[in-house]
């Protein structure tokens, strides 16, 4: 018999940080010489990456 999970249970198991698409973007930025900060909590919206030198934020959104 298959396990039956509610939508809430399935969503709670999804990772919200350090996903594969985020890792790809971080690797690209490092190869190009950009320095960044991860998961800055004091900015609105909690961006995934912050480029402080350029005052830029990056949100990596993926479909699941």
PDB file of N, CA, C and O in Angstrom:
ATOM      1  N   UNK A   1       0.842  -1.169   0.000  1.00  0.00           N
ATOM      2  CA  UNK A   1       0.000   0.000   0.000  1.00  0.00           C
ATOM      3  C   UNK A   1       0.896   1.244   0.000  1.00  0.00           C
ATOM      4  O   UNK A   1       1.872   1.307   0.748  1.00  0.00           O
ATOM      5  N   UNK A   2       0.577   2.197  -0.809  1.00  0.00           N
ATOM      6  CA  UNK A   2       1.382   3.411  -0.944  1.00  0.00           C
ATOM      7  C   UNK A   2       1.125   4.370   0.217  1.00  0.00           C
ATOM      8  O   UNK A   2       0.022   4.452   0.758  1.00  0.00           O
ATOM      9  N   UNK A   3       2.184   5.088   0.576  1.00  0.00           N
ATOM     10  CA  UNK A   3       2.029   6.120   1.603  1.00  0.00           C
ATOM     11  C   UNK A   3       1.243   7.282   1.024  1.00  0.00           C
ATOM     12  O   UNK A   3       1.475   7.696  -0.112  1.00  0.00           O
ATOM     13  N   UNK A   4       0.341   7.792   1.788  1.00  0.00           N
ATOM     14  CA  UNK A   4      -0.443   8.942   1.357  1.00  0.00           C
ATOM     15  C   UNK A   4      -0.007  10.131   2.185  1.00  0.00           C
ATOM     16  O   UNK A   4      -0.168  10.152   3.406  1.00  0.00           O
ATOM     17  N   UNK A   5       0.553  11.133   1.498  1.00  0.00           N
ATOM     18  CA  UNK A   5       0.998  12.353   2.174  1.00  0.00           C
ATOM     19  C   UNK A   5       0.113  13.507   1.736  1.00  0.00           C
ATOM     20  O   UNK A   5      -0.344  13.570   0.595  1.00  0.00           O
ATOM     21  N   UNK A   6      -0.110  14.395   2.649  1.00  0.00           N
ATOM     22  CA  UNK A   6      -0.852  15.599   2.298  1.00  0.00           C
ATOM     23  C   UNK A   6       0.068  16.545   1.533  1.00  0.00           C
ATOM     24  O   UNK A   6       1.287  16.373   1.539  1.00  0.00           O
ATOM     25  N   UNK A   7      -0.501  17.516   0.892  1.00  0.00           N
ATOM     26  CA  UNK A   7       0.282  18.507   0.148  1.00  0.00           C
ATOM     27  C   UNK A   7       1.244  19.228   1.088  1.00  0.00           C
ATOM     28  O   UNK A   7       2.382  19.514   0.716  1.00  0.00           O
ATOM     29  N   UNK A   8       0.795  19.516   2.282  1.00  0.00           N
ATOM     30  CA  UNK A   8       1.626  20.199   3.264  1.00  0.00           C
ATOM     31  C   UNK A   8       2.857  19.362   3.626  1.00  0.00           C
ATOM     32  O   UNK A   8       3.958  19.897   3.754  1.00  0.00           O
ATOM     33  N   UNK A   9       2.670  18.070   3.786  1.00  0.00           N
ATOM     34  CA  UNK A   9       3.798  17.189   4.104  1.00  0.00           C
ATOM     35  C   UNK A   9       4.794  17.118   2.948  1.00  0.00           C
ATOM     36  O   UNK A   9       6.006  17.136   3.167  1.00  0.00           O
ATOM     37  N   UNK A  10       4.289  17.039   1.731  1.00  0.00           N
ATOM     38  CA  UNK A  10       5.188  17.002   0.567  1.00  0.00           C
ATOM     39  C   UNK A  10       5.975  18.291   0.446  1.00  0.00           C
ATOM     40  O   UNK A  10       7.180  18.260   0.194  1.00  0.00           O
ATOM     41  N   UNK A  11       5.307  19.431   0.624  1.00  0.00           N
ATOM     42  CA  UNK A  11       5.971  20.731   0.512  1.00  0.00           C
ATOM     43  C   UNK A  11       7.013  20.910   1.611  1.00  0.00           C
ATOM     44  O   UNK A  11       8.050  21.529   1.374  1.00  0.00           O
ATOM     45  N   UNK A  12       6.761  20.384   2.799  1.00  0.00           N
ATOM     46  CA  UNK A  12       7.706  20.545   3.900  1.00  0.00           C
ATOM     47  C   UNK A  12       8.996  19.771   3.657  1.00  0.00           C
ATOM     48  O   UNK A  12      10.019  20.085   4.265  1.00  0.00           O
ATOM     49  N   UNK A  13       8.972  18.779   2.793  1.00  0.00           N
ATOM     50  CA  UNK A  13      10.164  17.988   2.494  1.00  0.00           C
ATOM     51  C   UNK A  13      11.040  18.598   1.405  1.00  0.00           C
ATOM     52  O   UNK A  13      12.167  18.153   1.190  1.00  0.00           O
ATOM     53  N   UNK A  14      10.527  19.607   0.723  1.00  0.00           N
ATOM     54  CA  UNK A  14      11.323  20.263  -0.317  1.00  0.00           C
ATOM     55  C   UNK A  14      12.391  21.133   0.319  1.00  0.00           C
ATOM     56  O   UNK A  14      12.150  21.803   1.323  1.00  0.00           O
ATOM     57  N   UNK A  15      13.573  21.114  -0.278  1.00  0.00           N
ATOM     58  CA  UNK A  15      14.655  21.951   0.225  1.00  0.00           C
ATOM     59  C   UNK A  15      14.463  23.370  -0.274  1.00  0.00           C
ATOM     60  O   UNK A  15      14.062  23.595  -1.416  1.00  0.00           O
ATOM     61  N   UNK A  16      14.752  24.316   0.593  1.00  0.00           N
ATOM     62  CA  UNK A  16      14.600  25.709   0.188  1.00  0.00           C
ATOM     63  C   UNK A  16      15.944  26.408   0.049  1.00  0.00           C
ATOM     64  O   UNK A  16      16.007  27.518  -0.479  1.00  0.00           O
ATOM     65  N   UNK A  17      17.017  25.782   0.512  1.00  0.00           N
ATOM     66  CA  UNK A  17      18.348  26.374   0.420  1.00  0.00           C
ATOM     67  C   UNK A  17      19.303  25.394  -0.221  1.00  0.00           C
ATOM     68  O   UNK A  17      19.148  24.179  -0.093  1.00  0.00           O
ATOM     69  N   UNK A  18      20.280  25.924  -0.904  1.00  0.00           N
ATOM     70  CA  UNK A  18      21.365  25.150  -1.500  1.00  0.00           C
ATOM     71  C   UNK A  18      20.862  24.074  -2.458  1.00  0.00           C
ATOM     72  O   UNK A  18      21.324  22.933  -2.419  1.00  0.00           O
ATOM     73  N   UNK A  19      19.919  24.441  -3.311  1.00  0.00           N
ATOM     74  CA  UNK A  19      19.407  23.528  -4.309  1.00  0.00           C
ATOM     75  C   UNK A  19      20.383  23.451  -5.474  1.00  0.00           C
ATOM     76  O   UNK A  19      21.296  24.270  -5.578  1.00  0.00           O
ATOM     77  N   UNK A  20      20.195  22.480  -6.341  1.00  0.00           N
ATOM     78  CA  UNK A  20      21.098  22.296  -7.476  1.00  0.00           C
ATOM     79  C   UNK A  20      21.148  23.538  -8.382  1.00  0.00           C
ATOM     80  O   UNK A  20      22.245  23.938  -8.773  1.00  0.00           O
ATOM     81  N   UNK A  21      20.010  24.169  -8.734  1.00  0.00           N
ATOM     82  CA  UNK A  21      20.098  25.386  -9.551  1.00  0.00           C
ATOM     83  C   UNK A  21      20.886  26.505  -8.864  1.00  0.00           C
ATOM     84  O   UNK A  21      21.613  27.244  -9.527  1.00  0.00           O
ATOM     85  N   UNK A  22      20.748  26.632  -7.544  1.00  0.00           N
ATOM     86  CA  UNK A  22      21.531  27.644  -6.815  1.00  0.00           C
ATOM     87  C   UNK A  22      23.016  27.347  -6.916  1.00  0.00           C
ATOM     88  O   UNK A  22      23.819  28.258  -7.117  1.00  0.00           O
ATOM     89  N   UNK A  23      23.389  26.082  -6.780  1.00  0.00           N
ATOM     90  CA  UNK A  23      24.791  25.704  -6.868  1.00  0.00           C
ATOM     91  C   UNK A  23      25.371  26.017  -8.243  1.00  0.00           C
ATOM     92  O   UNK A  23      26.527  26.425  -8.350  1.00  0.00           O
ATOM     93  N   UNK A  24      24.581  25.831  -9.289  1.00  0.00           N
ATOM     94  CA  UNK A  24      25.030  26.134 -10.651  1.00  0.00           C
ATOM     95  C   UNK A  24      25.286  27.630 -10.798  1.00  0.00           C
ATOM     96  O   UNK A  24      26.301  28.033 -11.366  1.00  0.00           O
ATOM     97  N   UNK A  25      24.369  28.458 -10.289  1.00  0.00           N
ATOM     98  CA  UNK A  25      24.533  29.912 -10.366  1.00  0.00           C
ATOM     99  C   UNK A  25      25.742  30.357  -9.556  1.00  0.00           C
ATOM    100  O   UNK A  25      26.505  31.212 -10.005  1.00  0.00           O
ATOM    101  N   UNK A  26      25.929  29.785  -8.359  1.00  0.00           N
ATOM    102  CA  UNK A  26      27.070  30.152  -7.520  1.00  0.00           C
ATOM    103  C   UNK A  26      28.384  29.782  -8.188  1.00  0.00           C
ATOM    104  O   UNK A  26      29.341  30.555  -8.142  1.00  0.00           O
ATOM    105  N   UNK A  27      28.440  28.611  -8.809  1.00  0.00           N
ATOM    106  CA  UNK A  27      29.663  28.180  -9.495  1.00  0.00           C
ATOM    107  C   UNK A  27      29.980  29.129 -10.650  1.00  0.00           C
ATOM    108  O   UNK A  27      31.137  29.498 -10.850  1.00  0.00           O
ATOM    109  N   UNK A  28      28.959  29.524 -11.407  1.00  0.00           N
ATOM    110  CA  UNK A  28      29.148  30.448 -12.522  1.00  0.00           C
ATOM    111  C   UNK A  28      29.696  31.789 -12.029  1.00  0.00           C
ATOM    112  O   UNK A  28      30.633  32.336 -12.610  1.00  0.00           O
ATOM    113  N   UNK A  29      29.101  32.314 -10.950  1.00  0.00           N
ATOM    114  CA  UNK A  29      29.543  33.606 -10.421  1.00  0.00           C
ATOM    115  C   UNK A  29      30.987  33.546  -9.933  1.00  0.00           C
ATOM    116  O   UNK A  29      31.762  34.472 -10.171  1.00  0.00           O
ATOM    117  N   UNK A  30      31.350  32.465  -9.253  1.00  0.00           N
ATOM    118  CA  UNK A  30      32.727  32.333  -8.773  1.00  0.00           C
ATOM    119  C   UNK A  30      33.718  32.243  -9.933  1.00  0.00           C
ATOM    120  O   UNK A  30      34.797  32.832  -9.878  1.00  0.00           O
ATOM    121  N   UNK A  31      33.348  31.504 -10.986  1.00  0.00           N
ATOM    122  CA  UNK A  31      34.227  31.390 -12.155  1.00  0.00           C
ATOM    123  C   UNK A  31      34.449  32.741 -12.823  1.00  0.00           C
ATOM    124  O   UNK A  31      35.510  32.990 -13.396  1.00  0.00           O
ATOM    125  N   UNK A  32      33.448  33.611 -12.749  1.00  0.00           N
ATOM    126  CA  UNK A  32      33.561  34.946 -13.351  1.00  0.00           C
ATOM    127  C   UNK A  32      34.190  35.959 -12.408  1.00  0.00           C
ATOM    128  O   UNK A  32      34.396  37.111 -12.790  1.00  0.00           O
ATOM    129  N   UNK A  33      34.500  35.547 -11.172  1.00  0.00           N
ATOM    130  CA  UNK A  33      35.201  36.407 -10.237  1.00  0.00           C
ATOM    131  C   UNK A  33      34.320  37.251  -9.331  1.00  0.00           C
ATOM    132  O   UNK A  33      34.817  38.163  -8.670  1.00  0.00           O
ATOM    133  N   UNK A  34      33.028  36.970  -9.286  1.00  0.00           N
ATOM    134  CA  UNK A  34      32.122  37.714  -8.414  1.00  0.00           C
ATOM    135  C   UNK A  34      32.157  37.138  -7.006  1.00  0.00           C
ATOM    136  O   UNK A  34      32.238  35.923  -6.824  1.00  0.00           O
ATOM    137  N   UNK A  35      32.098  38.007  -6.026  1.00  0.00           N
ATOM    138  CA  UNK A  35      31.999  37.591  -4.634  1.00  0.00           C
ATOM    139  C   UNK A  35      30.568  37.829  -4.182  1.00  0.00           C
ATOM    140  O   UNK A  35      29.953  38.832  -4.544  1.00  0.00           O
ATOM    141  N   UNK A  36      30.043  36.906  -3.391  1.00  0.00           N
ATOM    142  CA  UNK A  36      28.651  37.004  -2.979  1.00  0.00           C
ATOM    143  C   UNK A  36      28.488  36.517  -1.548  1.00  0.00           C
ATOM    144  O   UNK A  36      29.374  35.880  -0.978  1.00  0.00           O
ATOM    145  N   UNK A  37      27.324  36.836  -0.984  1.00  0.00           N
ATOM    146  CA  UNK A  37      26.917  36.337   0.330  1.00  0.00           C
ATOM    147  C   UNK A  37      25.673  35.479   0.126  1.00  0.00           C
ATOM    148  O   UNK A  37      24.881  35.726  -0.784  1.00  0.00           O
ATOM    149  N   UNK A  38      25.506  34.471   0.977  1.00  0.00           N
ATOM    150  CA  UNK A  38      24.376  33.554   0.871  1.00  0.00           C
ATOM    151  C   UNK A  38      23.319  33.839   1.932  1.00  0.00           C
ATOM    152  O   UNK A  38      23.636  34.207   3.063  1.00  0.00           O
ATOM    153  N   UNK A  39      22.056  33.660   1.544  1.00  0.00           N
ATOM    154  CA  UNK A  39      20.926  33.648   2.474  1.00  0.00           C
ATOM    155  C   UNK A  39      20.961  34.783   3.492  1.00  0.00           C
ATOM    156  O   UNK A  39      20.941  34.544   4.699  1.00  0.00           O
ATOM    157  N   UNK A  40      21.013  35.996   3.010  1.00  0.00           N
ATOM    158  CA  UNK A  40      21.048  37.171   3.886  1.00  0.00           C
ATOM    159  C   UNK A  40      19.652  37.382   4.458  1.00  0.00           C
ATOM    160  O   UNK A  40      18.705  37.659   3.722  1.00  0.00           O
ATOM    161  N   UNK A  41      19.535  37.251   5.763  1.00  0.00           N
ATOM    162  CA  UNK A  41      18.219  37.271   6.407  1.00  0.00           C
ATOM    163  C   UNK A  41      17.701  38.680   6.700  1.00  0.00           C
ATOM    164  O   UNK A  41      16.505  38.862   6.923  1.00  0.00           O
ATOM    165  N   UNK A  42      18.587  39.673   6.701  1.00  0.00           N
ATOM    166  CA  UNK A  42      18.140  41.018   7.070  1.00  0.00           C
ATOM    167  C   UNK A  42      17.630  41.825   5.880  1.00  0.00           C
ATOM    168  O   UNK A  42      17.257  42.986   6.051  1.00  0.00           O
ATOM    169  N   UNK A  43      17.602  41.251   4.686  1.00  0.00           N
ATOM    170  CA  UNK A  43      17.056  41.934   3.511  1.00  0.00           C
ATOM    171  C   UNK A  43      15.637  41.438   3.251  1.00  0.00           C
ATOM    172  O   UNK A  43      15.328  40.276   3.514  1.00  0.00           O
ATOM    173  N   UNK A  44      14.774  42.308   2.737  1.00  0.00           N
ATOM    174  CA  UNK A  44      13.398  41.886   2.459  1.00  0.00           C
ATOM    175  C   UNK A  44      13.359  40.781   1.402  1.00  0.00           C
ATOM    176  O   UNK A  44      14.056  40.858   0.391  1.00  0.00           O
ATOM    177  N   UNK A  45      12.556  39.776   1.637  1.00  0.00           N
ATOM    178  CA  UNK A  45      12.405  38.692   0.691  1.00  0.00           C
ATOM    179  C   UNK A  45      13.441  37.600   0.832  1.00  0.00           C
ATOM    180  O   UNK A  45      13.332  36.569   0.169  1.00  0.00           O
ATOM    181  N   UNK A  46      14.448  37.790   1.676  1.00  0.00           N
ATOM    182  CA  UNK A  46      15.520  36.819   1.913  1.00  0.00           C
ATOM    183  C   UNK A  46      16.105  36.292   0.604  1.00  0.00           C
ATOM    184  O   UNK A  46      15.869  35.138   0.246  1.00  0.00           O
ATOM    185  N   UNK A  47      16.860  37.117  -0.113  1.00  0.00           N
ATOM    186  CA  UNK A  47      17.432  36.681  -1.388  1.00  0.00           C
ATOM    187  C   UNK A  47      18.409  35.522  -1.211  1.00  0.00           C
ATOM    188  O   UNK A  47      19.015  35.358  -0.152  1.00  0.00           O
ATOM    189  N   UNK A  48      18.553  34.720  -2.273  1.00  0.00           N
ATOM    190  CA  UNK A  48      19.460  33.583  -2.232  1.00  0.00           C
ATOM    191  C   UNK A  48      20.917  34.028  -2.279  1.00  0.00           C
ATOM    192  O   UNK A  48      21.757  33.493  -1.555  1.00  0.00           O
ATOM    193  N   UNK A  49      21.211  34.994  -3.121  1.00  0.00           N
ATOM    194  CA  UNK A  49      22.578  35.509  -3.266  1.00  0.00           C
ATOM    195  C   UNK A  49      22.561  37.027  -3.221  1.00  0.00           C
ATOM    196  O   UNK A  49      21.634  37.660  -3.728  1.00  0.00           O
ATOM    197  N   UNK A  50      23.580  37.604  -2.618  1.00  0.00           N
ATOM    198  CA  UNK A  50      23.713  39.057  -2.570  1.00  0.00           C
ATOM    199  C   UNK A  50      25.115  39.422  -3.047  1.00  0.00           C
ATOM    200  O   UNK A  50      26.106  38.875  -2.561  1.00  0.00           O
ATOM    201  N   UNK A  51      25.193  40.346  -3.997  1.00  0.00           N
ATOM    202  CA  UNK A  51      26.465  40.884  -4.463  1.00  0.00           C
ATOM    203  C   UNK A  51      26.611  42.266  -3.834  1.00  0.00           C
ATOM    204  O   UNK A  51      26.167  43.254  -4.418  1.00  0.00           O
ATOM    205  N   UNK A  52      27.227  42.354  -2.648  1.00  0.00           N
ATOM    206  CA  UNK A  52      27.273  43.627  -1.920  1.00  0.00           C
ATOM    207  C   UNK A  52      27.983  44.741  -2.696  1.00  0.00           C
ATOM    208  O   UNK A  52      27.559  45.895  -2.639  1.00  0.00           O
ATOM    209  N   UNK A  53      29.037  44.414  -3.408  1.00  0.00           N
ATOM    210  CA  UNK A  53      29.795  45.420  -4.147  1.00  0.00           C
ATOM    211  C   UNK A  53      28.920  46.125  -5.179  1.00  0.00           C
ATOM    212  O   UNK A  53      29.073  47.324  -5.413  1.00  0.00           O
ATOM    213  N   UNK A  54      28.016  45.390  -5.787  1.00  0.00           N
ATOM    214  CA  UNK A  54      27.155  45.936  -6.836  1.00  0.00           C
ATOM    215  C   UNK A  54      25.750  46.257  -6.346  1.00  0.00           C
ATOM    216  O   UNK A  54      24.892  46.664  -7.129  1.00  0.00           O
ATOM    217  N   UNK A  55      25.516  46.072  -5.050  1.00  0.00           N
ATOM    218  CA  UNK A  55      24.195  46.302  -4.442  1.00  0.00           C
ATOM    219  C   UNK A  55      23.104  45.580  -5.233  1.00  0.00           C
ATOM    220  O   UNK A  55      22.097  46.170  -5.622  1.00  0.00           O
ATOM    221  N   UNK A  56      23.337  44.282  -5.457  1.00  0.00           N
ATOM    222  CA  UNK A  56      22.451  43.463  -6.274  1.00  0.00           C
ATOM    223  C   UNK A  56      22.047  42.211  -5.503  1.00  0.00           C
ATOM    224  O   UNK A  56      22.853  41.627  -4.778  1.00  0.00           O
ATOM    225  N   UNK A  57      20.797  41.811  -5.667  1.00  0.00           N
ATOM    226  CA  UNK A  57      20.329  40.563  -5.077  1.00  0.00           C
ATOM    227  C   UNK A  57      19.894  39.625  -6.196  1.00  0.00           C
ATOM    228  O   UNK A  57      19.469  40.063  -7.265  1.00  0.00           O
ATOM    229  N   UNK A  58      20.010  38.323  -5.929  1.00  0.00           N
ATOM    230  CA  UNK A  58      19.616  37.310  -6.893  1.00  0.00           C
ATOM    231  C   UNK A  58      18.711  36.312  -6.197  1.00  0.00           C
ATOM    232  O   UNK A  58      19.059  35.760  -5.153  1.00  0.00           O
ATOM    233  N   UNK A  59      17.550  36.089  -6.782  1.00  0.00           N
ATOM    234  CA  UNK A  59      16.625  35.068  -6.316  1.00  0.00           C
ATOM    235  C   UNK A  59      16.630  33.946  -7.344  1.00  0.00           C
ATOM    236  O   UNK A  59      16.400  34.196  -8.527  1.00  0.00           O
ATOM    237  N   UNK A  60      16.886  32.720  -6.915  1.00  0.00           N
ATOM    238  CA  UNK A  60      16.885  31.575  -7.820  1.00  0.00           C
ATOM    239  C   UNK A  60      15.582  30.821  -7.571  1.00  0.00           C
ATOM    240  O   UNK A  60      15.443  30.120  -6.569  1.00  0.00           O
ATOM    241  N   UNK A  61      14.636  30.971  -8.487  1.00  0.00           N
ATOM    242  CA  UNK A  61      13.349  30.291  -8.380  1.00  0.00           C
ATOM    243  C   UNK A  61      13.319  29.138  -9.376  1.00  0.00           C
ATOM    244  O   UNK A  61      13.710  29.293 -10.533  1.00  0.00           O
ATOM    245  N   UNK A  62      12.856  27.998  -8.922  1.00  0.00           N
ATOM    246  CA  UNK A  62      12.763  26.824  -9.792  1.00  0.00           C
ATOM    247  C   UNK A  62      11.378  26.212  -9.657  1.00  0.00           C
ATOM    248  O   UNK A  62      10.704  26.375  -8.640  1.00  0.00           O
ATOM    249  N   UNK A  63      10.977  25.518 -10.683  1.00  0.00           N
ATOM    250  CA  UNK A  63       9.714  24.774 -10.642  1.00  0.00           C
ATOM    251  C   UNK A  63       9.981  23.435  -9.990  1.00  0.00           C
ATOM    252  O   UNK A  63      11.055  22.859 -10.163  1.00  0.00           O
ATOM    253  N   UNK A  64       9.025  22.944  -9.251  1.00  0.00           N
ATOM    254  CA  UNK A  64       9.194  21.649  -8.613  1.00  0.00           C
ATOM    255  C   UNK A  64       8.036  20.756  -9.006  1.00  0.00           C
ATOM    256  O   UNK A  64       7.972  19.603  -8.578  1.00  0.00           O
TER     257      UNK A  64
END
